[in-house]
Amino acid sequence: MTLLAVCCSERGYRLIERLAQRQEAAGWVLDWVLLAKGKSLEGFKSRMPMVVAKGSLADAVGEWFQRVDAILFVCAAGIAVRCVAPYLKHKSVDPAVLVMDETGRFCISLLSGHAGGANELAERIAGFVGACPVVTTATDRSQVFAVDEFARKNGLVLTDWDLAKEISASLLAGKEVGFASDLPVQGRLPKGLVDVAHAPSPSGRGKPPLCIQVSHRKLAFREGSLALVPQDVVLGLGCRKMALEQEVENAVFQALEEAGIRKEALSCVASIDLKKEEAGILAFCKKHGLSFRTFPAQELQRLKGDFTESAFVKQVTGVGNVCERSAVAAGGELFFKKRAYGGVTVALAVEKRSVTF
């Protein structure tokens, strides 16, 4: 996690320095970027790497806003609000924003409390200096299950934020919400959630009208269901030399459609190392925010399994199948075997995952 720490005085800097030292001593992996603005910091010698805002503080914050996971302001809350206001889009993409006073008495979770993890971060940072964490989200104050926080902690893509609000409102009103998961579930269902896949509602009123479903399948969801999609599908790719980005994308989306898999479920792309500079694949990965892993032919050939072999592919690449073997090499279990779409071959494998309450 990368955290932008913003200070406007030497006192604020000293508090940030103390937080960084205690975080390091606790063994918590956190990359700090220190942004400073203020007359008392002009010419100040910092022991931490420090970026000094040349223009306005708001402009400097804007340069970092989409590059960090969280922002901690050590200053007045009003300064923080004015700095981030021009850059806010939606809690699904905004970084966590926190505010701490210079004396270290309070640590406020200001924005993206659940989806961005600001609530949890406020609790942890406050604990380093004995501050009081301030969390104001309704579900936390009422100790009610928060679906967006559950999604973040389990690495699930929340697909409908309006429906997520409806679910939170229902739980806050004391109504039941259904829950079903294609993945193994660790822990007990929180109060208010009902297992609609295996058990009737405790109220005896049948299945609740609203439901949360964890699945990467397209057809798994009924009306009134919020899809939480695990990113557990590995995309194995092979292609002719100089395949276009559009050709790669068309092949991938066609394969996902045939397999009945949601595009949000993709976790990474895998191929042979001969393709590590393939422009069409690289452009596709960049467009969809996917990592690209490649493997040597010898490593792919050593894999055990029932693969669709091709003498021609082996002659060209040194391995009898690229897409299936690559998907397995990246950590998946093959469930959608090689399909050819023009000059692009696609295979899909699923990683073993579970969700935890």
RANORCOR-V699000 format. One record per residue. N is the residue number from 1. RES is the residue in three letters. SS is DSSP state (helix for helix, strand for strand, loop for the rest). OMEGA is omega in radians with two decimals (* if undefined). NEAR is the number of other ideal C-beta (glycine too) atoms within 10 Angstrom. Layout:
n:N res:RES ss:SS omega:OMEGA near:NEAR
n:N res:RES ss:SS omega:OMEGA near:NEAR
//
This chain:
n:1 res:MET ss:loop omega:3.08 near:13
n:2 res:THR ss:strand omega:-3.09 near:14
n:3 res:LEU ss:strand omega:3.03 near:23
n:4 res:LEU ss:strand omega:3.12 near:24
n:5 res:ALA ss:strand omega:-3.05 near:28
n:6 res:VAL ss:strand omega:3.09 near:27
n:7 res:CYS ss:strand omega:-3.10 near:27
n:8 res:CYS ss:loop omega:-3.12 near:22
n:9 res:SER ss:loop omega:3.10 near:18
n:10 res:GLU ss:helix omega:3.13 near:15
n:11 res:ARG ss:helix omega:3.08 near:14
n:12 res:GLY ss:helix omega:3.10 near:24
n:13 res:TYR ss:helix omega:-3.11 near:24
n:14 res:ARG ss:helix omega:3.12 near:14
n:15 res:LEU ss:helix omega:3.11 near:22
n:16 res:ILE ss:helix omega:3.12 near:24
n:17 res:GLU ss:helix omega:-3.14 near:17
n:18 res:ARG ss:helix omega:3.11 near:13
n:19 res:LEU ss:helix omega:-3.13 near:25
n:20 res:ALA ss:helix omega:3.14 near:18
n:21 res:GLN ss:helix omega:-3.11 near:13
n:22 res:ARG ss:helix omega:3.06 near:14
n:23 res:GLN ss:helix omega:3.14 near:17
n:24 res:GLU ss:helix omega:3.14 near:12
n:25 res:ALA ss:helix omega:-3.14 near:9
n:26 res:ALA ss:loop omega:3.12 near:11
n:27 res:GLY ss:loop omega:-3.13 near:6
n:28 res:TRP ss:loop omega:-3.10 near:12
n:29 res:VAL ss:loop omega:-3.12 near:7
n:30 res:LEU ss:loop omega:3.12 near:18
n:31 res:ASP ss:strand omega:-3.09 near:10
n:32 res:TRP ss:strand omega:2.92 near:19
n:33 res:VAL ss:strand omega:-3.06 near:17
n:34 res:LEU ss:strand omega:3.11 near:19
n:35 res:LEU ss:strand omega:-3.05 near:23
n:36 res:ALA ss:strand omega:3.08 near:25
n:37 res:LYS ss:loop omega:3.12 near:23
n:38 res:GLY ss:loop omega:-3.10 near:17
n:39 res:LYS ss:helix omega:-3.10 near:7
n:40 res:SER ss:helix omega:-3.11 near:14
n:41 res:LEU ss:helix omega:3.12 near:18
n:42 res:GLU ss:loop omega:-3.10 near:9
n:43 res:GLY ss:loop omega:-3.10 near:6
n:44 res:PHE ss:loop omega:3.13 near:13
n:45 res:LYS ss:loop omega:-3.09 near:5
n:46 res:SER ss:loop omega:3.05 near:15
n:47 res:ARG ss:loop omega:3.07 near:9
n:48 res:MET ss:loop omega:3.04 near:14
n:49 res:PRO ss:loop omega:-3.02 near:8
n:50 res:MET ss:strand omega:3.02 near:18
n:51 res:VAL ss:strand omega:-3.14 near:15
n:52 res:VAL ss:strand omega:-3.14 near:15
n:53 res:ALA ss:loop omega:-3.11 near:18
n:54 res:LYS ss:loop omega:3.13 near:8
n:55 res:GLY ss:loop omega:3.12 near:9
n:56 res:SER ss:loop omega:3.11 near:12
n:57 res:LEU ss:helix omega:3.13 near:20
n:58 res:ALA ss:helix omega:3.12 near:16
n:59 res:ASP ss:helix omega:3.13 near:12
n:60 res:ALA ss:helix omega:3.08 near:20
n:61 res:VAL ss:helix omega:3.13 near:25
n:62 res:GLY ss:helix omega:3.13 near:14
n:63 res:GLU ss:helix omega:-3.09 near:14
n:64 res:TRP ss:helix omega:-2.89 near:17
n:65 res:PHE ss:loop omega:-3.11 near:19
n:66 res:GLN ss:loop omega:-3.09 near:11
n:67 res:ARG ss:loop omega:-3.09 near:10
n:68 res:VAL ss:loop omega:3.12 near:20
n:69 res:ASP ss:loop omega:-3.09 near:16
n:70 res:ALA ss:strand omega:3.08 near:22
n:71 res:ILE ss:strand omega:3.08 near:29
n:72 res:LEU ss:strand omega:3.06 near:27
n:73 res:PHE ss:strand omega:3.02 near:27
n:74 res:VAL ss:strand omega:-3.05 near:26
n:75 res:CYS ss:loop omega:3.09 near:21
n:76 res:ALA ss:loop omega:-3.13 near:13
n:77 res:ALA ss:helix omega:3.14 near:15
n:78 res:GLY ss:helix omega:3.09 near:9
n:79 res:ILE ss:helix omega:-3.13 near:18
n:80 res:ALA ss:helix omega:-3.12 near:24
n:81 res:VAL ss:helix omega:-3.11 near:15
n:82 res:ARG ss:helix omega:-3.14 near:14
n:83 res:CYS ss:helix omega:-3.05 near:24
n:84 res:VAL ss:helix omega:-3.03 near:21
n:85 res:ALA ss:helix omega:-3.09 near:9
n:86 res:PRO ss:loop omega:-2.98 near:11
n:87 res:TYR ss:loop omega:-3.08 near:15
n:88 res:LEU ss:loop omega:3.10 near:14
n:89 res:LYS ss:loop omega:-3.14 near:9
n:90 res:HIS ss:loop omega:-3.09 near:9
n:91 res:LYS ss:loop omega:3.10 near:17
n:92 res:SER ss:loop omega:-3.11 near:15
n:93 res:VAL ss:loop omega:-3.14 near:11
n:94 res:ASP ss:loop omega:3.05 near:19
n:95 res:PRO ss:loop omega:3.01 near:25
n:96 res:ALA ss:strand omega:3.12 near:26
n:97 res:VAL ss:strand omega:-3.14 near:26
n:98 res:LEU ss:strand omega:3.09 near:29
n:99 res:VAL ss:strand omega:3.10 near:24
n:100 res:MET ss:strand omega:3.08 near:29
n:101 res:ASP ss:loop omega:-3.04 near:18
n:102 res:GLU ss:loop omega:3.13 near:18
n:103 res:THR ss:loop omega:3.12 near:12
n:104 res:GLY ss:loop omega:3.14 near:21
n:105 res:ARG ss:loop omega:-3.07 near:12
n:106 res:PHE ss:strand omega:3.03 near:15
n:107 res:CYS ss:strand omega:-3.00 near:27
n:108 res:ILE ss:strand omega:2.97 near:22
n:109 res:SER ss:strand omega:-2.99 near:27
n:110 res:LEU ss:strand omega:-3.09 near:20
n:111 res:LEU ss:strand omega:3.13 near:21
n:112 res:SER ss:loop omega:-3.09 near:26
n:113 res:GLY ss:loop omega:-3.13 near:25
n:114 res:HIS ss:loop omega:-3.04 near:25
n:115 res:ALA ss:loop omega:3.14 near:21
n:116 res:GLY ss:loop omega:3.11 near:25
n:117 res:GLY ss:loop omega:-3.09 near:20
n:118 res:ALA ss:helix omega:-3.14 near:27
n:119 res:ASN ss:helix omega:3.14 near:23
n:120 res:GLU ss:helix omega:-3.14 near:18
n:121 res:LEU ss:helix omega:3.12 near:24
n:122 res:ALA ss:helix omega:3.12 near:27
n:123 res:GLU ss:helix omega:-3.08 near:14
n:124 res:ARG ss:helix omega:-3.12 near:17
n:125 res:ILE ss:helix omega:3.12 near:25
n:126 res:ALA ss:helix omega:-3.11 near:23
n:127 res:GLY ss:helix omega:-3.12 near:13
n:128 res:PHE ss:helix omega:-3.08 near:18
n:129 res:VAL ss:helix omega:3.12 near:15
n:130 res:GLY ss:loop omega:3.12 near:8
n:131 res:ALA ss:loop omega:3.08 near:21
n:132 res:CYS ss:strand omega:3.09 near:11
n:133 res:PRO ss:strand omega:-3.13 near:19
n:134 res:VAL ss:strand omega:-3.12 near:17
n:135 res:VAL ss:loop omega:-3.01 near:16
n:136 res:THR ss:loop omega:-3.13 near:11
n:137 res:THR ss:loop omega:-2.99 near:17
n:138 res:ALA ss:helix omega:-3.11 near:12
n:139 res:THR ss:helix omega:3.11 near:19
n:140 res:ASP ss:helix omega:-3.13 near:15
n:141 res:ARG ss:helix omega:-3.13 near:10
n:142 res:SER ss:loop omega:-3.12 near:12
n:143 res:GLN ss:loop omega:3.14 near:8
n:144 res:VAL ss:loop omega:3.12 near:18
n:145 res:PHE ss:loop omega:3.12 near:21
n:146 res:ALA ss:loop omega:-3.02 near:22
n:147 res:VAL ss:helix omega:-3.13 near:23
n:148 res:ASP ss:helix omega:3.09 near:24
n:149 res:GLU ss:helix omega:3.07 near:19
n:150 res:PHE ss:helix omega:3.13 near:21
n:151 res:ALA ss:helix omega:-3.12 near:24
n:152 res:ARG ss:helix omega:-3.08 near:18
n:153 res:LYS ss:helix omega:-3.10 near:15
n:154 res:ASN ss:loop omega:3.10 near:18
n:155 res:GLY ss:loop omega:-3.13 near:14
n:156 res:LEU ss:strand omega:3.11 near:26
n:157 res:VAL ss:strand omega:3.10 near:17
n:158 res:LEU ss:strand omega:-2.92 near:21
n:159 res:THR ss:loop omega:-3.07 near:16
n:160 res:ASP ss:loop omega:-3.06 near:14
n:161 res:TRP ss:helix omega:3.08 near:13
n:162 res:ASP ss:helix omega:3.11 near:8
n:163 res:LEU ss:helix omega:3.08 near:18
n:164 res:ALA ss:helix omega:3.08 near:21
n:165 res:LYS ss:helix omega:3.11 near:12
n:166 res:GLU ss:helix omega:-3.14 near:15
n:167 res:ILE ss:helix omega:3.11 near:27
n:168 res:SER ss:helix omega:3.12 near:21
n:169 res:ALA ss:helix omega:3.12 near:13
n:170 res:SER ss:helix omega:3.13 near:17
n:171 res:LEU ss:helix omega:3.11 near:23
n:172 res:LEU ss:helix omega:3.11 near:15
n:173 res:ALA ss:loop omega:3.11 near:9
n:174 res:GLY ss:loop omega:3.14 near:10
n:175 res:LYS ss:loop omega:3.13 near:14
n:176 res:GLU ss:loop omega:3.05 near:21
n:177 res:VAL ss:strand omega:-3.12 near:23
n:178 res:GLY ss:strand omega:3.10 near:22
n:179 res:PHE ss:strand omega:3.06 near:25
n:180 res:ALA ss:strand omega:-3.10 near:20
n:181 res:SER ss:strand omega:3.00 near:19
n:182 res:ASP ss:loop omega:3.13 near:15
n:183 res:LEU ss:loop omega:3.03 near:18
n:184 res:PRO ss:strand omega:-3.09 near:10
n:185 res:VAL ss:strand omega:3.09 near:15
n:186 res:GLN ss:strand omega:3.13 near:10
n:187 res:GLY ss:loop omega:-3.11 near:9
n:188 res:ARG ss:loop omega:3.08 near:8
n:189 res:LEU ss:loop omega:3.09 near:13
n:190 res:PRO ss:loop omega:3.10 near:15
n:191 res:LYS ss:loop omega:3.13 near:11
n:192 res:GLY ss:loop omega:3.10 near:18
n:193 res:LEU ss:strand omega:-3.11 near:21
n:194 res:VAL ss:strand omega:3.10 near:19
n:195 res:ASP ss:strand omega:-3.08 near:15
n:196 res:VAL ss:loop omega:-3.13 near:21
n:197 res:ALA ss:loop omega:-3.00 near:12
n:198 res:HIS ss:loop omega:-3.04 near:6
n:199 res:ALA ss:loop omega:3.07 near:9
n:200 res:PRO ss:loop omega:3.11 near:12
n:201 res:SER ss:loop omega:3.10 near:14
n:202 res:PRO ss:loop omega:-3.12 near:9
n:203 res:SER ss:loop omega:-3.14 near:10
n:204 res:GLY ss:loop omega:-3.08 near:6
n:205 res:ARG ss:loop omega:-3.10 near:10
n:206 res:GLY ss:loop omega:-3.07 near:9
n:207 res:LYS ss:loop omega:3.12 near:15
n:208 res:PRO ss:loop omega:-3.13 near:21
n:209 res:PRO ss:loop omega:3.11 near:15
n:210 res:LEU ss:loop omega:-3.06 near:18
n:211 res:CYS ss:strand omega:3.01 near:24
n:212 res:ILE ss:strand omega:3.13 near:25
n:213 res:GLN ss:strand omega:3.10 near:20
n:214 res:VAL ss:strand omega:-3.10 near:23
n:215 res:SER ss:loop omega:3.01 near:21
n:216 res:HIS ss:loop omega:-3.10 near:28
n:217 res:ARG ss:strand omega:-3.14 near:15
n:218 res:LYS ss:helix omega:-3.01 near:16
n:219 res:LEU ss:helix omega:-3.06 near:8
n:220 res:ALA ss:helix omega:-2.88 near:17
n:221 res:PHE ss:loop omega:3.06 near:18
n:222 res:ARG ss:loop omega:3.13 near:12
n:223 res:GLU ss:loop omega:-3.11 near:6
n:224 res:GLY ss:loop omega:-3.14 near:15
n:225 res:SER ss:strand omega:3.05 near:21
n:226 res:LEU ss:strand omega:-3.14 near:24
n:227 res:ALA ss:strand omega:2.95 near:22
n:228 res:LEU ss:strand omega:-2.95 near:27
n:229 res:VAL ss:strand omega:3.06 near:26
n:230 res:PRO ss:strand omega:3.08 near:25
n:231 res:GLN ss:loop omega:-3.01 near:17
n:232 res:ASP ss:loop omega:-3.11 near:20
n:233 res:VAL ss:strand omega:3.11 near:25
n:234 res:VAL ss:strand omega:-3.14 near:26
n:235 res:LEU ss:strand omega:3.06 near:33
n:236 res:GLY ss:strand omega:-3.08 near:30
n:237 res:LEU ss:strand omega:2.91 near:28
n:238 res:GLY ss:strand omega:3.14 near:28
n:239 res:CYS ss:strand omega:3.02 near:23
n:240 res:ARG ss:loop omega:-3.13 near:13
n:241 res:LYS ss:loop omega:3.09 near:10
n:242 res:MET ss:loop omega:3.03 near:10
n:243 res:ALA ss:loop omega:-3.10 near:21
n:244 res:LEU ss:loop omega:3.10 near:16
n:245 res:GLU ss:helix omega:-3.11 near:16
n:246 res:GLN ss:helix omega:3.10 near:11
n:247 res:GLU ss:helix omega:3.10 near:18
n:248 res:VAL ss:helix omega:-3.12 near:28
n:249 res:GLU ss:helix omega:3.13 near:16
n:250 res:ASN ss:helix omega:-3.14 near:14
n:251 res:ALA ss:helix omega:-3.13 near:22
n:252 res:VAL ss:helix omega:-3.09 near:23
n:253 res:PHE ss:helix omega:3.08 near:13
n:254 res:GLN ss:helix omega:3.11 near:15
n:255 res:ALA ss:helix omega:3.12 near:23
n:256 res:LEU ss:helix omega:3.12 near:21
n:257 res:GLU ss:helix omega:-3.13 near:11
n:258 res:GLU ss:helix omega:-3.13 near:13
n:259 res:ALA ss:helix omega:-3.12 near:18
n:260 res:GLY ss:loop omega:-3.07 near:12
n:261 res:ILE ss:strand omega:3.10 near:22
n:262 res:ARG ss:loop omega:-3.09 near:20
n:263 res:LYS ss:helix omega:3.12 near:16
n:264 res:GLU ss:helix omega:-3.07 near:17
n:265 res:ALA ss:helix omega:-3.09 near:22
n:266 res:LEU ss:strand omega:-3.14 near:23
n:267 res:SER ss:strand omega:3.13 near:22
n:268 res:CYS ss:strand omega:3.08 near:19
n:269 res:VAL ss:strand omega:-3.11 near:25
n:270 res:ALA ss:strand omega:3.11 near:28
n:271 res:SER ss:strand omega:3.10 near:28
n:272 res:ILE ss:strand omega:-3.06 near:26
n:273 res:ASP ss:helix omega:3.02 near:15
n:274 res:LEU ss:helix omega:-3.09 near:17
n:275 res:LYS ss:helix omega:-3.03 near:22
n:276 res:LYS ss:loop omega:3.09 near:13
n:277 res:GLU ss:loop omega:-3.11 near:9
n:278 res:GLU ss:loop omega:-2.98 near:23
n:279 res:ALA ss:helix omega:-3.11 near:12
n:280 res:GLY ss:helix omega:3.11 near:22
n:281 res:ILE ss:helix omega:-3.14 near:25
n:282 res:LEU ss:helix omega:3.13 near:16
n:283 res:ALA ss:helix omega:3.10 near:15
n:284 res:PHE ss:helix omega:-3.14 near:25
n:285 res:CYS ss:helix omega:3.13 near:20
n:286 res:LYS ss:helix omega:-3.12 near:11
n:287 res:LYS ss:helix omega:-3.05 near:11
n:288 res:HIS ss:helix omega:3.06 near:14
n:289 res:GLY ss:loop omega:-3.09 near:7
n:290 res:LEU ss:loop omega:3.04 near:17
n:291 res:SER ss:strand omega:-3.10 near:10
n:292 res:PHE ss:strand omega:-3.13 near:18
n:293 res:ARG ss:strand omega:3.11 near:16
n:294 res:THR ss:strand omega:-3.05 near:20
n:295 res:PHE ss:strand omega:3.09 near:21
n:296 res:PRO ss:loop omega:-3.13 near:14
n:297 res:ALA ss:helix omega:-3.12 near:17
n:298 res:GLN ss:helix omega:3.14 near:9
n:299 res:GLU ss:helix omega:3.12 near:15
n:300 res:LEU ss:helix omega:-3.09 near:25
n:301 res:GLN ss:helix omega:-3.11 near:16
n:302 res:ARG ss:loop omega:-3.09 near:11
n:303 res:LEU ss:loop omega:3.09 near:15
n:304 res:LYS ss:loop omega:3.10 near:6
n:305 res:GLY ss:loop omega:-3.14 near:10
n:306 res:ASP ss:loop omega:-3.07 near:8
n:307 res:PHE ss:loop omega:3.11 near:21
n:308 res:THR ss:loop omega:-3.01 near:17
n:309 res:GLU ss:loop omega:3.11 near:13
n:310 res:SER ss:loop omega:3.13 near:17
n:311 res:ALA ss:helix omega:-3.14 near:8
n:312 res:PHE ss:helix omega:3.13 near:8
n:313 res:VAL ss:helix omega:3.13 near:19
n:314 res:LYS ss:helix omega:3.13 near:15
n:315 res:GLN ss:helix omega:-3.08 near:9
n:316 res:VAL ss:helix omega:-2.98 near:13
n:317 res:THR ss:helix omega:-3.08 near:20
n:318 res:GLY ss:loop omega:3.12 near:15
n:319 res:VAL ss:loop omega:-3.02 near:25
n:320 res:GLY ss:loop omega:3.12 near:19
n:321 res:ASN ss:loop omega:-3.11 near:27
n:322 res:VAL ss:loop omega:-2.97 near:30
n:323 res:CYS ss:helix omega:-3.12 near:31
n:324 res:GLU ss:helix omega:-3.10 near:27
n:325 res:ARG ss:helix omega:3.13 near:31
n:326 res:SER ss:helix omega:3.13 near:30
n:327 res:ALA ss:helix omega:3.12 near:32
n:328 res:VAL ss:helix omega:3.14 near:23
n:329 res:ALA ss:helix omega:-3.13 near:22
n:330 res:ALA ss:loop omega:3.03 near:21
n:331 res:GLY ss:loop omega:-3.11 near:16
n:332 res:GLY ss:loop omega:3.02 near:23
n:333 res:GLU ss:strand omega:-3.00 near:12
n:334 res:LEU ss:strand omega:3.06 near:21
n:335 res:PHE ss:strand omega:3.11 near:13
n:336 res:PHE ss:strand omega:-3.01 near:22
n:337 res:LYS ss:strand omega:-3.02 near:17
n:338 res:LYS ss:strand omega:2.97 near:23
n:339 res:ARG ss:strand omega:-3.14 near:17
n:340 res:ALA ss:strand omega:3.12 near:12
n:341 res:TYR ss:strand omega:-3.05 near:17
n:342 res:GLY ss:loop omega:-3.13 near:14
n:343 res:GLY ss:loop omega:-3.11 near:16
n:344 res:VAL ss:strand omega:3.06 near:25
n:345 res:THR ss:strand omega:-3.04 near:24
n:346 res:VAL ss:strand omega:2.98 near:27
n:347 res:ALA ss:strand omega:-3.12 near:29
n:348 res:LEU ss:strand omega:3.08 near:26
n:349 res:ALA ss:strand omega:-3.10 near:26
n:350 res:VAL ss:strand omega:3.09 near:20
n:351 res:GLU ss:loop omega:3.11 near:16
n:352 res:LYS ss:loop omega:-3.09 near:10
n:353 res:ARG ss:loop omega:2.98 near:17
n:354 res:SER ss:strand omega:3.04 near:13
n:355 res:VAL ss:strand omega:-3.04 near:20
n:356 res:THR ss:strand omega:3.01 near:11
n:357 res:PHE ss:loop omega:* near:14
//
